[in-house]
Amino acid sequence: SSPQGSRACHRRCAAPASLSRSSMGMQGFWERLRPNIGYTTPVFIYVEDARLGIAYYILVVSVLLYVVVYDFAYGNQYLELEQPVGTIRMSFRMPTDRCDPLKNTCRLLSKNTSDMPYCLSDHRPAGVKDAPQVLPCVYMDGLEAVTDLGEQAMLATFVEEIQQRRICDGALKVGDKVMSRFAGGDLAAATIVSIDLHGDVLLDWDSGASDGREVSANLVVKQGASACERVWQTIAGPENLHPTGYDPGTANPYVRPSGVFVADIEEFTLLLDHSMSAPTLGISSDARKTVGYIYTEDSEMCRSHPSRAVAPVELTEDVVPSTSAPCYIRPNQTAPIGGLDFFTIGTLLGAAGVDLDTPSPVSGEEGHTNRREGVLLVINIMYKNFKPFAGAGDVYYEYKVFSIPTTPKLQKTFITNYPNQRVVQSIHGIKIHIIQSGKIGKFSLLRLMITIAAGLTMMAVANFVVDSVALYLLPERDHFSRLKYPIGKIKKQPGVPDDDLYAVSSHPAFMTTESEALSDSDAD
């Protein structure tokens, strides 16, 4: 039972020579192969170095703040987001006492044109010009001033009319001299006596034969027919009128201009009925169920508008009146609860920072104002249902209004005496285009796990950065490298032969590092 007896037993019980040589060959092969077989495992080393410790904890705290505060609390990165789709209905109305303008009892709330600086008025002293461009003004209601363009609408600010009469159309009329065939014969001259509703023509033949015979109109050729040089002739329009509306060098400085401004267009109201849906998330809402505000960066509106606020009501407990830009404007509503939003055109122009009586930036004519040339307003309805540090909740929206430099123009034609007279209107104005955008969010476990995984990755990157500094930049990098990447070896136990080395499983702490193994061999 003693170690000496065990070694003696090994010597007495030796295998045959051939088996012994085979075992020794295998053992030699194993001894050569064994140093190349192993695996890598993490080693945790506590390094007492203030430089590395401070750098590590700064990076860790930065990662935690970014993930927890910015990503989770502020950015709501655990939400699955979807861009909503929706519908919009626009409705314009002239300023009235909250009544239907089509009814005779409805009263118009309009100002006198003499109080409008852009309107031509005899009440102004001669030689006084209150606006960059002054023209006569006319009142129009919503049916006249507004043109529906599908997803857009045009609100007239300047209208120029041309009256025309037809001078050539090539159509057959009673009394026309024509050529036609009778009974398949040669062409013969005739005069049109009448034309019925079916297009058949009653002819009076010049030869006197077959008078009163009806002939199809497609068998009749008008004598002397030729191409029209002009279909319509202008009888009243810009070419017949004075080009400007103001001439201080004359006894009467106000002369008839070639167009008119639409009076008090800023007081027209726009009502918006809109809805949205995020079908993938199963969230929908409309303007009657949600609350919205106009976002503006116009300093004048943020100082003077009666319903201005620093932030939307649903984002703050108390509404604080703003004194500087940017700010939020609460729109008017058709009802206190469940109403629709409506705004004056002046409010929308102010939110976009547009003044109709300033020179147009894209006009080709000197002195033409935005009121004369027109502007394009884009209303962006941005939907959201989540807030920083609060998570997902009810849907709300913001109106963001901005302008695009252009000169919106369209033409309308009205037949006044069919089919020979018409009026052509050339209209410049405020073209309004509405778009819907934003993001709707809902809690997603997958998004939560992705965000956590991203945070753990950033923690690993922080550890890698500190390790790289210690391994490649610090003066003690060689010492740290030996500690960071030790090589584990089996410590040879005293009194145990090589053959029984791997059988010692109960012996305590038989692992050592390469440096300890070297020191042990040196001691031996």
Steps between C-alpha positions, in 0.01 A plus 500: 500500500803725525625700205811282482284191476291654230809584294631145553172361377533711191844354434396136568180523293664646190341422165670293230776665302298547183206653691740712703662641186157576355391672820818702509444612139147610576618673815766691307247606242263617773778693675569688178131563429389592852648858511301589189164392637314735731232769508474867587295613798446852640718599790375770737778712644450793734756767406575759767559790261316828549552606141334190357233495767392861439494452122299179532235643731464815290428285195263271691305791647484664155362181346244460778387860466470466124305173511278567801443874475531577129390176332237378748365805683543775241511313169243227579711248311293212637207607280423363156439799274278540195433795272124567492282541193182704491242715326437875494199718424537876460223756522535877446260771609492876480478688833143473625317511832528118533223441249444347157599761239248351253212616720367852462494546876877443530696820567845562357767615746706713266707813535471804280736494204622845603651335808700257287833654393516297181155607377441795269280758678383854437523566874878507489665836441645548152855377465489277809598139447453267799629175346760396243220424254149650508210371286120509517354235730196277461326275751469131421348213695644154539343370180656776290838537667583131557584244235513136607804323349456158661762473772570872460294816493551843347383812684487801268676823600524663154256456212539625145201465265487496121171522308497329162262424214513218249590605148563163338390147572440333161150390606201508263237769561170591340558717192845356420575436134600134463576235243335158516399200291139412427410138423867413443540761225757772457570770755250779486466833681236545765402711799433360847139557598501323837693250713310257722612344828628188321737700282302463180515808278208638296639653181366745241678407176608789285386312184146484638490122478412288799443791734425398857695172484676410829863396474734364771740763624804288416399525132508882509812705431507869595593723208828687541588302816859553613713475818415751776763765570350550848213328676440764769547876494571695821260789541602605854813411692851611602590620152207743510566630854767686691785275620526647851268615770688801628645804322590789737589726205141542384218713639315182600775261609266202502426355158330180401746209525521180299402277794354497851597376842265281703410700809570374851631163387696466826172470692381196303501184710627153418337204676691171508342160554773237499552147623794260527566130536800281576360169371792279604481620861120513504483867605271759341358839589347815349488873560191474722674268747841661517650840577737691276699822495671722247877514537652831388834673512356841411599744776207736443240226541671363809483846660148604402272205423238456777527118517878471490680265737852386573406134455187301411254447783532122502877525540492733802272533798473881479473713187758777511444787253806534281690819437748373242523249218449214456156449648173311454167647389172337601259491201135595522254211524144453381401357841660493847507118498530291184531804273705549185790742463467815294737791447497834331717527191686782675599262780639248252690772313644628829605149606689468171652849536332631181374856449280542192593867460876450476670473159478154348839320498422326169310771311626595158336844529642778716274599787278191489415374847418156635134603486537561126714197415383248761673262742506126562429393859572145615325379817670196648284311751743301718341226713654351815386294795817490711691761694851514648518349850130399482469218246207426271159654564221678316548630147566873456623707206677820401440728202822627345447761230766617256506671161671410173603783263285470189219681317184288511270579208194348336233598247123468511258541211135602529264500201277809528306472174521150364674432275626839387623685811714406798706641787851368570638550851874492566537436873799532730467409863588285797535136403466276806646151498455270801714197581479247785807361673629403842559178695268282706656265758401187689693288754703222336690229688724447197595868492569486875736202461679664208557815705631300797731303269630824355572626853690184592702530181594855592608379846726243334643772278573710809689206656691447174605866489640488855679170430654648185629799692656270761650261243638751250531847654596478867868465598411182695347338191737196504414414860130547435525279192645211707215541749236534229603196300653234739568146381358233731707182560455190713722519806703182552431365846789368715511122534266432209643329189429641155271208416271581795505878453153521345356269767556757771154659495453544873827684557432871583601778261693307241477792245760773477598779264800493275690747719447285811607188312818670391579615854444143629736354245759762588471406864553134416 
